[in-house]
């Protein structure tokens, strides 16, 4: 330890003091190298995920419509 630091200074710290605020304001995801190469910017990642989300929502809506009308797509009752 350097001379300018005192062991008394080290005992005044609080462990995890900023942990809660850090976790609230952070949403970091580590990408594998091959994915990072394909999507090199934050915008590229967000655009790709938004597109995937839209496809998933559309597919879920199409898959749910025959069930909502009854058997074979015909309205019952």
N, C-alpha and C positions, 0 to 999 in steps of 0.2 A: 504494500500500500504506500502511496506517495506521502511525503511529509506534510503536505498541506491538508490532508484529510485526517480527521480525528475519528477514533472508534466511537466516540460519543455521538457524532453526526449520523452514524449508521443505525443507531438504535431508535431514532425518531421516525423512521419510515413506517408506513402502513401498508401491509401486503394487500394487494387487490383493490386499492383505493379507487382506481378508475375503471375497474373491470366492467361494472354494470353499464356505464355510459359508453364504453368501447363496444360492447356487444349489441347495444341498441342501434348504434349508428353505422354498423359495419355488416356487409353481406359479401364477404370475399369467397370466391370459389377458385381453387387451383385447377387449371386445365392441364391435361396431359400434353406433351410436346406436339404430337400430331394434330390435336384439336386446335392448339394455339397457332400452329402454322396455317391452318385453314381459316381461322377466324382471328386475325392479328390485332383487331381493335375492339374496344368495348362496344362500339356501335355495331360492328359486325356480329358479335355474339348476341347482343340484344335483338337485332333484326332477325337473326336466324331463330332465336327462341320464340319471338312473337309470331313468326310464320308457322312454326311447329305447333304452337298453342292454337292458332286459328284453324289449322288443319285438324287437330284433335277435337276441337269444339264442333267443327262442321261434321266430322265423322260420327261423333257421339250423337249429334242431333239427327242425322240420317238413320243411324242404327235404332234410335228410340222411336221414330215415327211409326213403323209397322206395329210395334207393340201397343202403342197408344190407341190404335184404331181397332184392335182385336185380331183374330186369326186371319192370316192370309191377306191382310191389308184392307179387309172389308169392315165397314162399321157394323157394330153389333147393337141391336136393340134400338 
